[in-house]
């Protein structure tokens, strides 16, 4: 009988940051430190307040395991963190992955900070535990991921219920993201990362965070490059709109907890504040799901979990800041997938894709513009053209606007991801929302990655992933993804189309873009 071979024990690694010592771990050829607090626990008196500095700890903190993820529900449109993953309000923590080499302060490495998606209602920095390791091994970068407050605790604006005794601050999840980036600025050199070479990147809601952070004054200087993958950049709303969602939420929370509706009270602010502050986090998450299920039909074309233009932390609509050159003037990669909207049916039907929602969106513009746009989606409101309409309205067209406006002031590269394995095409999804994450993050060996390439396309996706990783890493190091990827501008609109064989197109879907220009000039 052959003796079993035991794996070599993982070796702990110690570093010291501003709040104390950390004990990390060496695994799979990289070094990792997990669950590092970047701000104080937002609990008790800090619920619904801006993040505060992390509390120092005595001795050495064990950073070998992940921290809590943000409180989230499984009963909404999106599937949240697995029930086995610990969650809670004390979720302001981050993870750092570095190459397995000694730190050389004379040769600091580029840093890539990833912001997860999930419609600001679900998601975490640990759903794919090995995510980022491939980028670190291939490019020698320092990779950071983090959790931030989600749902009602992070992305509903309850400032209307503030009192002198108990203020409620706005944009809490966005403030968390700035706090995490500020932590990186102050501490990343300890891990061998260069605080002056930070690239922030994200997908979906994480990409909305990227485009929004580019217009947040407090984020100035915290990152030097940005990548927005499938962003909904216009999902940022005025206080008059977010106040309605806050009131709806309070009513739903009262109903769910069996309490009187504070919006009918003679002292609404005080009673609503008491309800929000005393609610169990799980009830807050469930009421968030109640709100997001109702919102697509009640507020067509909008996403209620979103940043708010509060005039202070986020002083203006990001698209206006991009237009007028008030966004941070840093290099940007931005793009979308060919058919973003095809994923958003069934349980996750949240876009402007039903006849009623489409009518509501069309009611906001002139008949001539409506007719011209309808011609771009033959058969609408049949399902396929309706899904494409909804995806273009939320993701593609606003991303084009960001790209063209930012290109007036800083370098922009634009892409469209067209690749899809055969099975995904047979399912009618094609290059849908989130698909590019599988090649980018080496996720083809998981059960879903293997399943979707079972009928072919695996090798093409592996090659695409290698190219994307190369572009993203080169951009993080130099600000230029590839000499052959041209700059985007309003004259030519040169776009890299990522597929089995990449190509560059000038103004792809230009007729559709011009129809949208006439349809929603306010965007």
N, C-alpha and C positions, 0 to 999 in steps of 0.2 A: 504494500500500500504506500503510495507516494505521500510524503508529508505535505500538508497544506501550506501555501505561501501566504504569510501574513503581510498586509500592506505596511509600508513604513509609517510610523506615527507622524501626525502633523506636528510641525514645530511652531510653538508660540513665538510671537514677535512683540516687542514692547516699544512704544513711542510715547512721547510726552507732548500734549497739546495744551492750549491755554487753560483748560478746566481740569487737567489732571493726566495721569498715565493711563495708557490703554494697552491691553494685551490682545494682539491679533493672532492670525493663524496663517500657515502656509498650506495651501491646498491646490491641487491640479496645476502646479507650476506657477502660481501667482501668490501674492500676499494679500490678505484681506483683513479689514477691520469693519465690524458690523454694529449696527444699533447705536451709533455715537450720537448723543444728544447735541443738537445744534441750537436748541432754545429750551427754555423751561417748559415743564409740562403745562399745557393750557387747560388746567382743571381748576375747579373751585372758583376763586375770585378771578382767575385768568380765562375762564370760559367766555368766548365771544370778545376777547381782548387781543390786541396786537401781541405778537410773540415777544417774550422777554428773554434776557440773557440766560444761557444754560447755567445751572448751579454746579459749582466745582465739587468734586468728590475726593475723599481721602483714599490713599493707597492706590492700587492698580485695578482699573475697571476691566472686567472680562468683556472683550469686544469680539468674541468668536461666534456669537449667535445673533440672529437678526432681532431687531426691536419690534415693538407693537406696530401694527399697521392701523391706518385710520379706521374708525368705526364706519361700517357700511352694511348694506342689506343685500340679501340674496333674492328678495321678493320684488325688486324693481325690474326695469327693462334689461339691465345689464347684470351679469353674474359677477358677484363680488368675490373677495378673497375666500378661499376654502374655509369651512367651519373649523378645521384643525389649526388654522393660522391665528395666533392670538392677536386680538385687536382691542383698541381702546382710545381714549382721548389723549393719552400720553404717547403720541405718535410722532413727535417732531424729532426724528432721528435719521441718520444717513449712513451710507456704506461707502468704503473706499477700497478700490482694487488697484494694486500696483504690480509692476514686473518683479520677479524674484531676483532682485539685484540690490546691492547697497545703494543708499541715497548719496548722490553727489551734488552738493549745493552749488557747484560751479556749472553743472549741466542739468538744470531742472527740466522736467518733462512737460509737454502739453497736457492740459487737463480737459476732459470731456465730462460734462455734467448732464445726465439724462433726466428728463421730467416725464413721468409716466402719464398715460392717458386713462380714459375711463369715464368720460363725460362729467368729470368732477364729482362723480357719485361713488365710483368704485375704483379699484386698482391699488397697487402698492409697488414698492421697490424690491419686493422679494417674490413676486408671482413666478418669475422665471429665475430661479436661484443662481444660475450660471451666466445670466445675461451680463454682457460687458467683458467677460473674461477673454473672448476671442479678440476683441479690439485691443486689449492690453497686451496679449501675447504677440499679436501681429505687429502692432504699431508702437509698442513701448510707451503708451500714454498712461496717465493716471485717470481712472474712471470713478465717477461719483454718481450715486443714485440716492434719492431721499424720499421720505414720506411727507405729506403735508395734509392739513385738514380738508376733509371732503364734505359733501352734502351740506346740510344746514349749518354745521359747525364751521364750515370754511367758505361756502359759496352762496349763502343767502344774506341779504343786506337787512339786518334788523336795527339799523341805526335810528330808525323812526321811533323805536321804543326806548331810546336812551333817556336816562334821567340824570340829574346832577349827582345823585348818589351812586348810580350804576350805569356808566356809559357802555354802549355797544359800538364797537368799531367796525368799519367796513373792510371789504377785501381781505379777509383773514387768510385764506389760502394763498392769495397772491403775496401778502406780507410774509407768510411762512417761506415762500420760495425766495424772496429777497433775503430773508434771514439765513437761509441755507447757503445762498451764494456769498453772503458776507462772511459766513463761517469759512467757506472755501478760501476766500481772499485772505483771511487771517491765519489759517492753519495748514493749508495744503502743502506748503514748502516742507513741512516736517516729513511728509510722505514722498517727497521728491517731485512734487508738482509745481509748475510755474504759475504763480497767481496773476501774471501778466499775459498768460496764453491760455485763457479759459474759453472753451466753446460750450455754449448751452444748446442742447438739442432735445426735441421732444416730438411726440406723435399724437395727433388728434387733440384732446384737451390739453395734453402736454405741449403741443405745438401752438395752441391758442395762448398758453402761458408764455411761450417764447416770444410771439409777436407782441403780446401785451407788455411783457417785461422790457422790450425794446423801447417802450414809451413811458415807462415808470421812472420818474426822476431819481428816486432812491436807489435804482439799480444801475445808475451811471457808473462806469468803471469797473463793475463787478464781473463782466465778461467782455471778451474782445471779438467774438465771432458767434454766429447763431445759425441753427439749422431748424427749419419748421417743416415737418412732414405731415401733410394732410391737416393743415390748420383750418379751423373755422374763425378767421380773424375778426369777423364782424359780430361775434357772439359776446358782445360787451354792451351794456345797456345803461340808459339814464336812470336816475333815482326814482322818477315817477313810475317807471315800469317795474323796477325791482321792489318798490314798496308794495305794489299789488301782490307780487309773489310772496313777500314776507307775510302779508295779511292772510293770504290763502293758506300758507303753511301753518300759521298760528291757529286758524280755525280747524285745520286737519289734525294738528297735534292735540288740541282740546278734545276733539271727537274721539281720537284714538285712546286718550288717557281718561276719558269719561269725565272731563271737567267742563265748566261753563266757558262759553266762547268769549275770550277777553275783548274781541273787537266790538262786542255789544255792551261793554262795560262803561260805566261813567268815568273810570280812570283806566283807559285802555293801555296806556304805556306801562303803568305800574303792574297791572295784572298780566299783561303779555310778558313783561320782563320776568315776573315771578314764575310763570309757566315755563318759559324757555330755560331759566336757570335751574329749576328743580327737576326738569325732565331727565329720565334715564337716557343715556346715550343710544340705547337700542330703540327706544321710542322715537327719538329724533331721527334715526336712520329710517325707520319704517314710515314715518310721516313724510320724509323726503321722497321715498318711493311713491307714496300716495300722490304727492305733488307732481312728480315727473311723469307719472302715468296719465294725469289729466291734462298736462300742459300742452302737448302737441295739438290737441283739438281746441283748447281754450285760447291758446296764444300761438297760432300757426306760424311756423318759420322761426321761432325763437327757442332758446335753450335757457330755462330758468336758473340753472346752476351756472353762474357766470360771474366774471368781474363786473363791477359797477363803476360808472364814471362819477366818482364822488367829489371831483373838483379839488381834491387834496392829494391823496396818495396816487390816484389815477386821474389826472386833471382834465383829460379830454379823450374823445373817442380815438383809439389807436389809428384808425384809417385816416383821420384828419391830421394826426401828428406825422404820419408817414408822408402825407401829401405836402405838408408845409415844412418838412425838414427838421421837425422837432424830435423825431425818433433818434435813438443813439446811432451815430453814423459809423456802423461797423459792417464788415462783410456778412452777407446773408446767402444761404442756400434755402430755397423754398420751392415746394412742389406738391403735387397731389397725384393720386392714382387715377387710372383712366376712367374707372366707373366707381367712384367713391360711394354713390348712393345705393348700389345693388345689395349691399349687406343689410340695409336698414328696412327690413320687412319683418313681419311676424312679431315676435316678442320685443324687438328693438326698433319698432316702427315709430321713430321720433321726428323724422324730417317732414318737410312740406311735400308729401307724396300722395295724399288721398285727394279725391275730388274737392272736398270741402276746404281742405287746407290750401290747395292750389288756387281755388277761387278767392280765398282770403288774401293770398299774396298778390294775385292779379288785380284785385280791387284797388290796390295802392298806386296804380300807374295808368297811363293813357291807353285807349283802345288800340291805336296804331302800333304802339310798342308791344302790347299783348299779342296782337296778331303776328307780328314779326318773330316774337320769341316762340310762340306755339309752333311755328313752322320748323324750328330747330329740334322739336321733339315730336315727330310724327306719331299720331295715335294717342297722345296724351289726352285723358288721364289713365290710359291703360298702364298696367303695372310697370313694364320695363321703361318706357319713356318717362313715367312719373318718378321712378327711382332715380333716373339720370337727372331729371329736373331738380329734384330735392338735393341730390349730392352736389350738383353744380352751384345751386343757390347758397348752400352752407359752406362748401369747401373750395371748389375750384375757382369760381369767379372772384370771391373776396381775396383769395391768394394771388390771383393775377393782379388785382388792384394793389396789394402790398408790394409785389415785385416791381411793378411799373413805377410806383411812387418812390420807393426806396432807391431805385436805380438812378434817380436824379441826384442823389447825394452820396451814395456808397456803392461798392461793387455788389452785384446780385447775380447769382446763377439760378436758373429756373429749370425744373425737371418735370417730366410726366412718367410715371411708372406704368408700363403697359404689360408687363410679363404676368403670366398665370399658367400654372400646370393644367394639363388636359382635363383632369377631373373637375377642377374649379371652373373651367369654361363650360363643361357639360352641365354643371349645376346652375349655370346662368349667372354666376357671380363675376367672372372675368377678373380683371385686376381691380379688386375691390378694396375697401377701406381696411388698412392695417396689414395687407398682404406683404408689403415690402419689409416688415419687421422680421419675417422668417429668414430670408437670405441675409439681411443685414446683421442679425444677431445669432447666426449659426443655429437656428431653431428647427432645422430640417430633420434632426434625429429624434425629436419627440414624437409622441403618438400622432399628433395632428399633422406635423410636418411629413411624417412617413405616409400617413393616410392620403393627404392631398396630392402626393406625388406618386401614388401607387400605379397610376395609368401613364406615367411618363412625366418628364419635365424636371426631374430631380437634378440631373447634371447641369441643365441650363440654369436652374436656380442657384446651384452652388457657384457657378461661374459668375452669375450676376452678383451674388453676395460678396465674392472676392473683389469684384470691381467696385461695388458700393463701399465696402470697407476701406479700400484704397483711397477712394475720393474723400470720404469723411475724415480719414486719418490725415491725409495730406492737407486738407482744409484746416484741421485743428492745428497742424504744425506751422503752416505758412499762410493761410488765408486763401490759398488757391487750390481747388480740388484736383484739377488736371489742366494742363495747358491747352488740351483739345476741347475743353468745355468752355464755350464762349460766354462772355458777359451778356446779360440780359438788358435790353433797353427798350424804350417805347417805339423806336423806329423799326427795328427788325424783330424784336421779341424772339430771339434765338433760344430754343428750348431743347434740352437733352431728353430724348425719349429713350427710356431704359427698357430694353427688351432682350430677347435672346441675342439679337444683333442690335447694338445701340445705334442711334442716328440723331442728327441735329435737324430740327425743323424750325422754320420761321413762322411765328404766329400760328401754331397748330389750333385748329378749330376757330379760325379768325372770324368767320361769319357768325358763329355762335357768340363769340366774345363781343362783337359789335352789337348784336341783338341785346345782350345783357347790358351793354353800355347805355342803350336807349331806354331799357326797361327799368333799371334801378340807378339812375344817375347820382342819387344820394349816396350810394355806396362808393 
